[in-house]
Amino acid sequence: MQDSLLSYSKKFFGQLTTKGLYIILLLYTAYKLGEVPPWAKRVIVGSFAYFLSPIDSIPDLTPVLGMTDDLGVLAFGLVTIACYVTDDIRLLAQEKLRKILKKDIDQSIINQVHSWL
């Protein structure tokens, strides 16, 4: 069971753009390290649950369109808890993103996500 969940998660994370991965890292870091109230934590968990759910309004097998609703829900979750995403959380998420991608990040992507906050 655990192996199938891991391979299922890898499939989705492999399809993510840098922007999507950064949104996930911001949400995760805010959940773990931020002073986020319980209602905001439920928003984060709900966003992740939708992202990982095999039941989807637009099938993820559809090229390009398949991930747009997932990323939309993640972005909505981020905007909903924006006031709890501090500069420290942003820096930690960017550092994690650099480690994952093993390269420098296109700053325009980071700025675009930050413009929502």
Rosetta silent file (secondary structure, phi, psi, omega in degrees, C-alpha in Angstrom):
SEQUENCE: MQDSLLSYSKKFFGQLTTKGLYIILLLYTAYKLGEVPPWAKRVIVGSFAYFLSPIDSIPDLTPVLGMTDDLGVLAFGLVTIACYVTDDIRLLAQEKLRKILKKDIDQSIINQVHSWL
SCORE:     score description
SCORE:     0.000 S_00000001
   1 L     0.000  -46.321 -177.885    0.000    0.000    0.000 S_00000001
   2 H   -65.998  -38.254  178.940    2.742    2.444    0.976 S_00000001
   3 H   -64.116  -40.045 -179.720    4.741    1.680   -2.199 S_00000001
   4 H   -68.554  -36.113  177.073    1.741    2.357   -4.420 S_00000001
   5 H   -65.720  -40.100  179.621    1.086    5.676   -2.635 S_00000001
   6 H   -65.137  -45.079  179.575    4.733    6.656   -3.090 S_00000001
   7 H   -67.392  -35.368  176.918    4.742    5.845   -6.811 S_00000001
   8 H   -62.901  -44.226 -179.938    1.388    7.654   -7.210 S_00000001
   9 H   -65.839  -41.778  179.917    2.821   10.763   -5.517 S_00000001
  10 H   -61.052  -36.604  179.275    6.002   10.664   -7.616 S_00000001
  11 H   -59.465  -45.558 -178.064    3.899   10.626  -10.782 S_00000001
  12 H   -73.245  -41.736 -179.652    2.192   13.872   -9.824 S_00000001
  13 H   -66.778  -29.141  176.558    5.268   15.598   -8.455 S_00000001
  14 H   -67.521  -26.699 -179.578    7.086   14.705  -11.671 S_00000001
  15 H   -87.423   -8.398 -176.056    4.467   16.599  -13.666 S_00000001
  16 L   -70.517  146.504  170.975    4.711   19.733  -11.550 S_00000001
  17 L   -84.126  170.870  176.056    6.151   22.952  -12.827 S_00000001
  18 H   -59.270  -39.563  179.756    8.589   24.965  -10.774 S_00000001
  19 H   -62.368  -46.301 -179.696    5.698   27.247   -9.848 S_00000001
  20 H   -62.645  -42.345  178.630    3.555   24.360   -8.643 S_00000001
  21 H   -64.788  -39.227  178.373    6.374   22.889   -6.602 S_00000001
  22 H   -65.323  -39.793  176.954    7.084   26.267   -5.032 S_00000001
  23 H   -61.151  -44.914  178.926    3.413   26.673   -4.082 S_00000001
  24 H   -61.271  -44.197 -179.990    3.460   23.241   -2.434 S_00000001
  25 H   -65.157  -37.216  176.115    6.640   24.100   -0.536 S_00000001
  26 H   -63.395  -46.489  179.400    5.159   27.398    0.662 S_00000001
  27 H   -61.817  -46.723 -178.514    2.022   25.638    1.905 S_00000001
  28 H   -62.869  -45.743 -179.042    3.998   22.848    3.550 S_00000001
  29 H   -65.074  -40.380  177.066    6.460   25.217    5.216 S_00000001
  30 H   -62.590  -40.920  179.916    3.656   27.443    6.478 S_00000001
  31 H   -63.521  -45.465 -174.651    1.872   24.386    7.889 S_00000001
  32 H   -79.219  -39.660 -169.449    4.972   23.048    9.648 S_00000001
  33 H  -114.115  -18.286 -175.660    6.743   26.195   10.779 S_00000001
  34 L   -84.491  166.762  174.783    4.328   29.076   10.661 S_00000001
  35 L   -91.062   74.423 -174.102    1.912   30.322   13.243 S_00000001
  36 L  -101.076  127.370  179.403   -1.039   29.099   11.239 S_00000001
  37 L   -69.628  163.437 -177.544   -4.447   28.779   12.927 S_00000001
  38 H   -55.312  -38.732 -179.126   -6.400   25.520   12.715 S_00000001
  39 H   -64.347  -37.301  179.866   -8.758   26.751    9.986 S_00000001
  40 H   -70.863  -35.317  175.876   -5.791   27.655    7.755 S_00000001
  41 H   -64.052  -35.447  177.349   -4.177   24.272    8.382 S_00000001
  42 H   -67.731  -34.649  175.726   -7.399   22.643    7.204 S_00000001
  43 H   -63.554  -43.971  179.245   -7.240   24.707    4.012 S_00000001
  44 H   -62.825  -48.037  179.756   -3.682   23.478    3.415 S_00000001
  45 H   -62.205  -40.725  177.982   -4.605   19.849    4.093 S_00000001
  46 H   -63.452  -39.134  177.477   -7.649   20.160    1.834 S_00000001
  47 H   -63.791  -44.604  178.120   -5.516   21.588   -0.975 S_00000001
  48 H   -65.706  -39.330 -179.900   -3.041   18.725   -0.671 S_00000001
  49 H   -62.693  -42.860  178.178   -5.853   16.176   -0.488 S_00000001
  50 H   -64.517  -42.382 -178.872   -7.372   17.461   -3.724 S_00000001
  51 H   -60.372  -41.472 -176.906   -3.966   17.496   -5.395 S_00000001
  52 H   -89.281   -8.235 -176.894   -3.262   13.871   -4.465 S_00000001
  53 L   -66.862  134.232  176.638   -6.804   12.610   -4.963 S_00000001
  54 L   -74.383  -16.821  177.306   -7.246   10.084   -7.768 S_00000001
  55 L   -91.885  122.582 -169.482  -10.762   11.436   -8.334 S_00000001
  56 L  -141.201  146.632  179.574  -10.414   14.595  -10.364 S_00000001
  57 L   -72.814  -34.237  173.834  -12.677   16.951  -12.273 S_00000001
  58 L  -121.089  118.523 -176.370  -10.224   17.075  -15.186 S_00000001
  59 L   -56.668  136.292 -178.501   -8.236   13.845  -15.637 S_00000001
  60 L   -72.321   -9.426  177.085   -4.519   14.299  -15.005 S_00000001
  61 L   -76.552  -17.895  178.618   -3.776   12.127  -18.012 S_00000001
  62 L   -73.562  120.197 -179.203   -4.912   14.974  -20.262 S_00000001
  63 L   -58.436  142.517  177.867   -1.768   16.880  -21.295 S_00000001
  64 L    65.624  -58.389 -176.960   -1.566   20.457  -19.977 S_00000001
  65 H   -67.873  -29.363 -173.846   -5.194   20.681  -18.812 S_00000001
  66 H   -60.210  -33.474 -178.060   -4.902   17.810  -16.366 S_00000001
  67 H   -96.252   -8.166 -174.989   -2.804   19.669  -13.831 S_00000001
  68 H   -65.780  -39.754  179.103   -4.430   23.093  -14.165 S_00000001
  69 H   -69.172  -36.459  177.303   -7.259   22.380  -11.741 S_00000001
  70 H   -62.935  -46.935  179.108   -4.814   20.861   -9.245 S_00000001
  71 H   -66.443  -33.145  176.659   -2.557   23.891   -9.442 S_00000001
  72 H   -63.428  -41.908  178.403   -5.593   26.159   -9.217 S_00000001
  73 H   -67.175  -41.469  177.649   -6.679   24.546   -5.956 S_00000001
  74 H   -63.158  -42.666  178.707   -3.134   24.778   -4.567 S_00000001
  75 H   -64.219  -40.362  177.387   -2.930   28.450   -5.590 S_00000001
  76 H   -61.224  -43.118  177.332   -6.333   29.110   -4.007 S_00000001
  77 H   -60.668  -41.422  179.575   -5.102   27.508   -0.776 S_00000001
  78 H   -65.164  -45.653  179.913   -1.989   29.676   -0.840 S_00000001
  79 H   -64.210  -35.750 -179.984   -3.919   32.893   -1.457 S_00000001
  80 H   -63.846  -35.862 -178.773   -6.370   31.969    1.321 S_00000001
  81 L  -104.203   17.202 -173.037   -3.581   31.693    3.894 S_00000001
  82 H   -51.740  -37.050 -177.073   -1.398   34.448    2.394 S_00000001
  83 H   -67.887  -12.527  178.676   -1.289   36.530    5.555 S_00000001
  84 H  -100.671   -0.212  178.648    0.492   33.631    7.326 S_00000001
  85 L   -93.122   96.247 -176.622    3.217   33.242    4.686 S_00000001
  86 L   -82.918  172.010  176.641    6.019   35.283    6.203 S_00000001
  87 H   -61.561  -37.406  177.653    9.326   36.269    4.625 S_00000001
  88 H   -62.107  -41.725  178.525   11.037   33.508    6.625 S_00000001
  89 H   -64.380  -41.191  178.377    8.643   30.925    5.188 S_00000001
  90 H   -61.165  -45.857 -179.220    9.293   32.257    1.679 S_00000001
  91 H   -64.632  -42.236  178.233   13.066   32.015    2.118 S_00000001
  92 H   -63.586  -41.481  179.469   12.879   28.482    3.530 S_00000001
  93 H   -65.367  -39.479  178.062   10.618   27.343    0.693 S_00000001
  94 H   -65.899  -39.535  177.761   12.980   28.851   -1.899 S_00000001
  95 H   -63.010  -43.179  177.359   15.946   27.118   -0.268 S_00000001
  96 H   -64.079  -39.089  179.619   14.107   23.774   -0.365 S_00000001
  97 H   -63.192  -42.914  177.935   13.161   24.389   -3.995 S_00000001
  98 H   -61.842  -39.858  179.112   16.806   25.018   -4.939 S_00000001
  99 H   -66.480  -39.277 -179.630   17.819   21.775   -3.209 S_00000001
 100 H   -68.891  -46.806 -176.457   15.123   19.789   -4.995 S_00000001
 101 H   -80.287  -19.477 -178.641   15.801   21.254   -8.447 S_00000001
 102 L    56.022   38.339  176.185   19.578   21.389   -7.892 S_00000001
 103 L  -161.469  169.838  175.513   19.787   24.632   -9.832 S_00000001
 104 L   -69.949  151.663 -176.909   19.007   28.319   -9.522 S_00000001
 105 L   -98.065  141.967  174.742   15.360   29.266   -9.728 S_00000001
 106 L   -66.123  113.849 -175.239   13.941   31.625  -12.319 S_00000001
 107 H   -62.419  -25.742  179.369   13.215   34.679  -10.170 S_00000001
 108 H   -65.917  -31.565  177.157   10.270   35.679  -12.370 S_00000001
 109 H   -67.862  -45.203  178.730    8.441   32.522  -11.238 S_00000001
 110 H   -61.296  -45.269 -179.423    9.067   33.362   -7.585 S_00000001
 111 H   -63.443  -37.456  178.947    7.947   36.961   -8.156 S_00000001
 112 H   -63.620  -44.573  178.160    4.770   35.799   -9.892 S_00000001
 113 H   -64.663  -42.326 -179.832    3.819   33.597   -6.937 S_00000001
 114 H   -65.292  -26.862  178.714    4.697   36.368   -4.495 S_00000001
 115 H   -66.604  -19.874  177.347    2.460   38.791   -6.386 S_00000001
 116 L   -78.974  -20.119 -172.509   -0.514   36.685   -5.256 S_00000001
 117 L   -90.427    0.000    0.000    0.413   37.095   -1.592 S_00000001
